[in-house]
């Protein structure tokens, strides 16, 4: 499969900004990368949009730009020319592009310093960001049960959220409703429970769609680290050694046992 300049630009963007997802995409079948690269590049752009300016109005406008672009894809008509939007329109069907609108909208929380309102608000944030990205990627690649994929996406989202907490706090955000050790343990256990539920229904995710779940290959390790030693979350000391990180990804990619 030959990648054009846009797909290569998406890959380069991910490699710089999100090396874990870049490795996961590179571990996926070549044909899956034409879907994963544009979606993960979208994730980079949307994730950083609230942080590149101190002006909330400008950040809101940046997010709205992406909502408008996704709206064009969802309409199935002409789409603006852009190195991420153009390949995304080829990778994601209109109905799935429409689902990505909430994925962008929920990132408005990142713009402001207000804490989450309640547990429902926090769960919605994780589900509509990490969960929706995982679901759209999986469904664009093949048949999959949405509930199974969203359970996995939620668990992976919590693992990534734990890793982001030190930077979020440094930027003046309040990332957890209960940041005490017990609160971290409860959240880690909830995510592990959803991960186990997703794994118990692996057959509901087709082989082609499994490539979308490779990005969460470190999820269980990170969640178990947070569960056993919550202080590692605030210290930013979660994750695997470089050797273990790469070999565990190779194992998941080879076996399909996410």
C-alpha positions in Angstrom: 0.0 0.0 0.0 1.3 3.4 -1.0 0.8 6.4 1.4 0.3 9.8 -0.1 1.7 13.0 1.3 -1.2 13.6 3.6 -1.0 10.2 5.3 2.8 10.6 5.6 2.2 14.0 7.3 -0.3 12.4 9.7 2.2 9.7 10.5 4.9 12.2 11.2 2.6 14.3 13.4 1.7 11.3 15.5 5.3 10.1 15.7 6.3 13.5 17.2 3.3 14.1 19.5 2.0 10.7 20.4 4.8 8.1 20.1 2.7 5.3 21.8 -0.1 5.5 19.3 2.5 5.8 16.5 4.0 2.5 17.7 0.6 0.9 17.9 -0.3 2.0 14.4 2.9 0.7 13.0 2.2 -2.6 14.7 -1.1 -2.8 12.9 -1.6 -4.3 9.4 -0.5 -1.9 6.7 -4.0 -1.4 5.4 -5.3 -0.4 8.9 -2.8 2.5 9.1 -4.8 4.4 6.4 -7.6 4.6 9.0 -5.5 4.9 12.2 -3.1 7.6 11.1 -5.8 10.2 10.2 -7.8 9.4 13.4 -4.7 9.6 15.6 -3.6 12.8 13.9 -7.1 14.2 14.6 -6.6 13.2 18.2 -3.3 15.1 18.4 -4.8 18.2 16.9 -8.0 18.2 19.0 -6.1 17.3 22.2 -3.7 20.2 21.9 -6.2 22.8 20.6 -7.2 24.0 24.1 -3.6 24.3 25.2 -2.0 26.4 22.5 -3.5 29.6 23.7 -4.3 31.4 26.9 -7.5 32.9 25.4 -10.5 30.7 25.9 -12.4 32.2 23.0 -9.5 31.3 20.6 -9.4 27.8 22.0 -13.2 27.5 21.5 -12.7 28.6 17.9 -10.1 26.0 17.3 -12.3 23.2 18.6 -15.2 24.6 16.5 -13.0 24.4 13.4 -12.7 20.7 13.9 -16.4 20.3 14.6 -17.1 22.1 11.4 -14.7 19.9 9.4 -16.2 16.7 10.9 -19.7 18.1 10.0 -18.6 18.4 6.4 -17.5 14.7 6.4 -20.7 13.7 8.1 -22.7 15.5 5.4 -21.0 13.4 2.7 -20.3 16.4 0.4 -17.3 18.6 -0.3 -14.7 18.6 2.5 -12.1 21.3 3.2 -8.6 20.7 2.0 -6.3 19.8 5.0 -3.6 17.3 5.6 -5.6 15.6 8.3 -9.2 16.3 7.3 -8.7 15.1 3.7 -7.4 11.6 4.6 -9.9 11.4 7.5 -12.7 11.9 5.0 -11.4 8.9 3.1 -11.0 6.8 6.2 -14.2 7.4 8.2 -17.7 7.0 6.7 -20.1 9.9 7.3 -22.1 8.3 10.1 -19.0 7.7 12.2 -17.7 11.2 11.5 -20.9 12.5 13.0 -20.1 10.6 16.2 -16.8 12.4 16.4 -18.6 15.7 17.0 -19.1 14.9 20.7 -15.6 13.6 20.9 -14.4 17.2 20.0 -17.1 19.0 22.0 -16.2 17.2 25.3 -12.7 18.6 25.1 -14.1 22.1 26.0 -13.4 21.0 29.6 -9.7 21.3 28.9 -10.1 25.0 28.1 -11.2 26.0 31.6 -10.2 25.4 35.2 -13.5 24.2 36.5 -13.4 20.7 38.1 -15.7 18.0 36.9 -19.2 18.5 38.2 -19.7 14.9 39.4 -18.9 11.3 38.6 -21.3 11.2 35.6 -19.6 14.2 34.1 -16.1 12.6 34.5 -17.3 9.3 33.0 -18.9 11.1 30.1 -15.6 12.9 29.4 -13.6 9.7 29.3 -16.2 7.8 27.3 -16.7 10.6 24.7 -13.0 11.2 24.3 -11.1 8.0 24.6 -14.1 5.7 24.2 -15.4 7.4 21.1 -12.0 7.6 19.4 -11.5 3.8 20.0 -15.0 3.0 18.9 -14.8 5.0 15.6 -11.4 3.5 14.8 -12.6 -0.1 15.4 -15.8 0.3 13.5 -14.1 2.0 10.6 -11.8 -1.1 10.3 -14.3 -3.9 10.8 -17.3 -5.3 12.7 -17.3 -4.8 16.4 -19.7 -4.6 19.3 -19.8 -1.0 20.6 -20.2 -1.8 24.2 -17.2 -4.1 24.2 -15.0 -1.5 22.4 -16.2 1.3 24.7 -15.4 -0.7 27.8 -11.9 -1.2 26.5 -11.7 2.5 25.5 -12.8 3.6 28.9 -10.1 1.5 30.6 -7.4 2.7 28.2 -8.7 6.3 28.7 -8.3 6.0 32.5 -4.8 4.6 32.2 -3.8 7.5 29.9 -5.6 10.0 32.2 -3.5 8.7 35.2 -0.4 9.3 33.2 -1.5 12.9 32.3 -2.4 14.0 35.8 1.0 15.6 36.8 0.9 17.9 33.8 -2.8 18.6 34.2 -2.2 19.7 37.8 0.8 21.7 36.8 -1.5 23.6 34.4 -4.0 24.4 37.1 -6.6 21.7 36.3 -8.4 19.4 38.8 -8.3 16.1 37.0 -10.0 13.8 39.6 -13.1 14.1 41.7 -11.2 12.2 44.4 -7.5 12.4 44.1 -6.8 10.6 47.4 -5.1 7.2 47.3 -8.4 5.5 47.9 -10.0 7.5 45.2 -7.3 6.5 42.7 -7.6 2.9 43.7 -11.4 2.9 43.2 -11.0 4.4 39.8 -8.3 2.0 38.8 -10.4 -0.9 39.9 -13.4 0.3 38.0 -11.3 0.6 34.8 -9.8 -2.9 35.4 -13.4 -4.3 35.8 -14.4 -2.8 32.5 -11.2 -4.1 30.9 -12.0 -7.6 32.1 -15.6 -7.3 30.8 -14.3 -6.3 27.4 -11.8 -9.1 27.3 -14.5 -11.6 28.2 -16.3 -10.7 25.0 -13.3 -10.6 22.7 -15.2 -12.6 20.0 -17.5 -9.6 19.5 -14.6 -7.6 17.9 -13.5 -8.9 14.5 -9.9 -9.4 13.6 -9.7 -6.3 11.4 -11.2 -4.1 14.1 -8.7 -5.3 16.8 -6.0 -3.1 15.3 -7.9 -0.1 16.9 -7.3 -1.7 20.3 -3.5 -2.0 20.0 -3.1 1.6 21.3 -4.3 0.4 24.7 -1.7 -2.4 25.0 -0.2 -0.9 28.2 -3.6 -0.4 29.9 -3.6 -3.3 32.4 0.0 -2.7 33.5 -0.7 1.0 34.2 -3.9 0.4 36.0 -2.4 -2.2 38.2 0.5 0.1 39.1 -2.0 2.8 40.1 -4.1 0.3 42.1 -1.1 -1.1 44.0 0.7 2.2 44.5 -1.5 5.3 43.9 1.4 7.7 44.7 2.9 6.7 41.4 0.1 8.6 39.7 1.0 12.0 41.2 4.7 11.3 40.8 4.3 10.6 37.1 5.9 7.2 37.6 3.6 4.9 35.6 4.5 2.8 32.6 6.9 0.2 31.3 10.6 0.1 30.5 11.4 0.7 26.9 12.2 -3.0 26.3 9.0 -4.2 28.0 6.9 -1.5 26.2 8.0 -2.7 22.8 8.0 -6.4 23.4 4.5 -6.4 25.0 3.2 -4.5 22.0 4.7 -7.1 19.7 3.0 -9.9 21.7 -0.4 -8.3 21.6 -0.1 -7.6 17.9 1.0 -11.1 17.1 -1.6 -12.8 19.2 -4.5 -10.4 18.9 -5.2 -10.9 22.6 -5.7 -7.3 23.7 
